[in-house]
């Protein structure tokens, strides 16, 4: 179980993301600096209790139309070997000391637990409360048994998503740009074999719900 420490971070997560986000291929902002506000998110537990994992939802209000992003992050007490390209930045934690923050799509611990979430083997945890399930995060997968392959084998950045693909063709598409699902319509495409969905605060103050990740297998991948 991850313990949530309510303490000071220097720099803050939003400050780290403000400088990192414009370097991403799916970033929709212009030349100016993002104006980020927290809109929601959830956590996953590391079974070994070593790596912090958070799926942070932020909205950038700098442009004419706000854009909401899903940013999976891992927090480590030491650098992750071979992941220099995925480093978001470092920060000083009031309890844990120096922490290295990484883009979680390139951290096998997070990818493994995200797969377990899709399979229904773990539950999403509340972002701000220790040992509390986030009831708004739901998952679905057609079929039974573990997914074959390592989803972290191939990581590719698209214009709206990050694709996590195993060598057997199983693909989990992590939606970087979040869009509310139309009222009454199916959440996922017909060819999808699984998904993770959740909710966040929309810029107008309402509660939005949509897809966080979509799973494709076989010929539908």
C-alpha positions as CSV (number, residue, x, y, z in Angstrom):
1,X,0.0,0.0,0.0
2,X,1.4,3.4,-1.0
3,X,1.5,5.9,1.9
4,X,0.5,9.5,0.8
5,X,2.7,12.1,2.5
6,X,1.1,15.5,2.7
7,X,4.3,17.5,2.6
8,X,6.2,20.1,0.6
9,X,7.7,19.4,-2.9
10,X,10.4,21.7,-4.4
11,X,9.8,22.2,-7.2
12,X,6.2,21.2,-7.3
13,X,4.9,18.6,-9.8
14,X,3.1,21.2,-11.8
15,X,6.3,23.3,-12.0
16,X,8.2,20.2,-13.2
17,X,5.6,19.5,-15.8
18,X,5.4,23.1,-17.0
19,X,9.0,22.9,-18.4
20,X,8.7,19.2,-19.5
21,X,5.3,19.1,-21.3
22,X,6.2,21.3,-24.3
23,X,8.9,18.8,-25.3
24,X,6.2,16.1,-25.9
25,X,5.0,15.3,-29.5
26,X,1.4,15.3,-28.3
27,X,1.6,18.7,-26.6
28,X,-1.0,21.0,-28.2
29,X,0.1,24.4,-26.7
30,X,1.9,27.1,-28.6
31,X,5.2,28.9,-28.0
32,X,4.3,30.3,-24.6
33,X,4.6,28.5,-21.3
34,X,1.8,26.1,-20.3
35,X,-0.6,27.3,-17.6
36,X,-1.3,24.0,-15.8
37,X,-4.0,23.2,-13.2
38,X,-4.6,19.9,-11.6
39,X,-7.8,18.2,-12.8
40,X,-7.6,14.8,-11.1
41,X,-5.9,11.4,-11.3
42,X,-5.2,8.2,-9.4
43,X,-2.4,6.1,-8.1
44,X,-1.3,2.5,-8.4
45,X,0.6,0.5,-5.7
46,X,4.0,-1.0,-6.3
47,X,3.8,-4.5,-4.8
48,X,7.5,-4.1,-3.7
49,X,6.7,-0.8,-2.1
50,X,9.6,1.0,-3.8
51,X,8.2,3.1,-6.6
52,X,5.5,5.7,-6.3
53,X,3.1,5.7,-9.3
54,X,0.6,8.4,-10.1
55,X,-1.6,9.1,-13.1
56,X,-1.9,12.9,-13.0
57,X,-4.6,14.7,-15.0
58,X,-3.8,18.4,-15.7
59,X,-5.4,21.0,-17.8
60,X,-3.5,23.6,-19.8
61,X,-5.4,26.9,-20.0
62,X,-2.7,28.9,-21.9
63,X,-4.3,28.5,-25.4
64,X,-7.7,29.6,-26.7
65,X,-9.1,26.1,-25.9
66,X,-8.1,24.3,-22.7
67,X,-6.4,20.9,-23.2
68,X,-6.5,18.1,-20.6
69,X,-3.6,15.7,-20.5
70,X,-3.0,12.3,-18.8
71,X,0.5,12.1,-17.4
72,X,1.6,8.9,-15.7
73,X,4.6,9.5,-13.4
74,X,6.8,7.3,-11.3
75,X,8.7,8.6,-8.3
76,X,12.0,6.9,-7.4
77,X,14.6,7.3,-4.6
78,X,17.4,6.9,-7.1
79,X,17.9,7.3,-10.9
80,X,16.4,4.6,-13.1
81,X,19.2,3.1,-15.1
82,X,18.8,3.6,-18.9
83,X,15.9,6.0,-18.6
84,X,17.6,9.3,-18.8
85,X,15.4,10.2,-21.8
86,X,12.3,9.7,-19.7
87,X,13.3,11.9,-16.8
88,X,10.8,14.6,-16.1
89,X,13.0,16.1,-13.3
90,X,14.0,15.9,-9.7
91,X,12.4,17.4,-6.7
92,X,13.0,17.5,-2.9
93,X,10.3,15.7,-0.9
94,X,9.8,17.0,2.6
95,X,9.7,13.4,4.0
96,X,11.5,11.2,1.5
97,X,14.3,13.5,0.3
98,X,15.3,13.7,-3.3
99,X,13.0,12.0,-5.7
100,X,13.5,11.3,-9.4
101,X,10.3,11.7,-11.5
102,X,9.9,9.8,-14.7
103,X,7.5,9.4,-17.6
104,X,5.8,6.2,-16.4
105,X,5.3,4.9,-19.9
106,X,9.1,4.2,-19.8
107,X,9.1,2.6,-16.4
108,X,8.4,-1.1,-16.4
109,X,7.0,-1.1,-12.8
110,X,4.2,1.3,-13.8
111,X,3.5,-0.5,-17.2
112,X,3.3,-3.8,-15.4
113,X,0.8,-2.5,-12.9
114,X,-1.2,-0.7,-15.6
115,X,-1.6,-4.1,-17.3
116,X,-2.8,-5.6,-14.0
117,X,-5.3,-2.8,-13.7
118,X,-6.7,-3.6,-17.2
119,X,-6.9,-7.3,-16.2
120,X,-8.7,-6.5,-13.0
121,X,-6.0,-7.9,-10.8
122,X,-5.5,-4.5,-9.0
123,X,-7.6,-1.5,-8.2
124,X,-6.8,2.1,-8.8
125,X,-6.0,4.0,-5.6
126,X,-7.2,7.4,-4.5
127,X,-4.8,10.1,-5.5
128,X,-4.8,11.9,-2.1
129,X,-5.7,9.3,0.5
130,X,-3.7,6.3,1.7
131,X,-5.3,2.8,1.4
132,X,-8.5,4.1,-0.4
133,X,-9.8,2.7,-3.7
134,X,-10.7,5.3,-6.4
135,X,-14.2,4.2,-7.3
136,X,-14.3,6.4,-10.4
137,X,-11.6,4.4,-12.2
138,X,-13.0,1.4,-13.9
139,X,-11.4,-1.3,-16.2
140,X,-12.7,-3.9,-18.6
141,X,-11.0,-6.7,-20.6
142,X,-12.6,-9.3,-22.8
143,X,-11.4,-12.8,-22.0
144,X,-9.6,-14.3,-19.0
145,X,-6.0,-15.0,-17.9
146,X,-3.0,-12.8,-18.0
147,X,-2.1,-10.8,-21.1
148,X,0.9,-12.4,-22.9
149,X,4.0,-10.4,-23.5
150,X,5.7,-7.4,-22.0
151,X,3.8,-4.2,-22.8
152,X,6.9,-2.2,-22.2
153,X,8.8,-4.0,-25.0
154,X,8.0,-1.2,-27.6
155,X,7.1,2.3,-26.6
156,X,6.1,4.8,-29.4
157,X,4.8,8.3,-29.1
158,X,1.9,9.4,-31.3
159,X,0.2,12.7,-31.8
160,X,-2.4,12.0,-29.2
161,X,-1.3,8.9,-27.4
162,X,1.6,6.7,-26.2
163,X,1.5,3.2,-27.6
164,X,2.8,0.3,-25.4
165,X,3.2,-2.8,-27.5
166,X,4.3,-6.3,-26.6
167,X,6.2,-8.3,-29.2
168,X,3.2,-10.6,-29.6
169,X,1.2,-7.6,-30.9
170,X,-0.9,-6.8,-27.9
171,X,-1.1,-3.0,-27.7
172,X,-2.2,-0.7,-24.9
173,X,-2.9,2.9,-26.1
174,X,-2.5,5.4,-23.3
175,X,-4.6,8.5,-24.2
176,X,-2.5,11.6,-23.5
177,X,-5.2,14.0,-24.5
178,X,-8.4,13.4,-22.6
179,X,-11.8,13.9,-24.1
180,X,-15.2,13.4,-22.4
181,X,-17.2,10.5,-23.8
182,X,-20.4,11.6,-25.5
183,X,-23.4,11.0,-23.3
184,X,-24.9,7.5,-23.9
185,X,-22.2,6.3,-26.4
186,X,-19.8,3.4,-25.9
187,X,-16.6,4.3,-24.2
188,X,-14.2,2.3,-26.4
189,X,-14.1,1.4,-30.1
190,X,-15.7,-1.9,-31.3
191,X,-12.3,-3.4,-32.1
192,X,-10.9,-2.7,-28.6
193,X,-10.6,-5.7,-26.2
194,X,-10.2,-3.7,-23.0
195,X,-10.0,-0.3,-21.5
196,X,-9.4,1.9,-18.4
197,X,-11.8,4.8,-17.9
198,X,-12.0,7.5,-15.3
199,X,-13.2,11.0,-14.4
200,X,-11.7,14.4,-14.0
201,X,-12.7,18.0,-13.4
202,X,-13.5,19.8,-16.6
203,X,-12.6,23.5,-17.1
204,X,-16.2,24.6,-16.6
205,X,-16.3,22.9,-13.2
206,X,-18.4,19.9,-14.2
207,X,-17.2,16.2,-13.8
208,X,-16.1,14.7,-17.1
209,X,-15.6,11.0,-17.8
210,X,-13.7,9.3,-20.6
211,X,-11.0,6.8,-21.6
212,X,-7.6,6.7,-20.1
213,X,-6.3,3.7,-22.0
214,X,-7.5,1.3,-24.7
215,X,-6.3,-2.3,-25.2
216,X,-6.1,-4.0,-28.6
217,X,-5.2,-7.6,-29.3
218,X,-5.1,-10.0,-32.3
219,X,-6.3,-8.7,-35.7
220,X,-7.8,-5.6,-34.0
221,X,-4.4,-4.3,-32.9
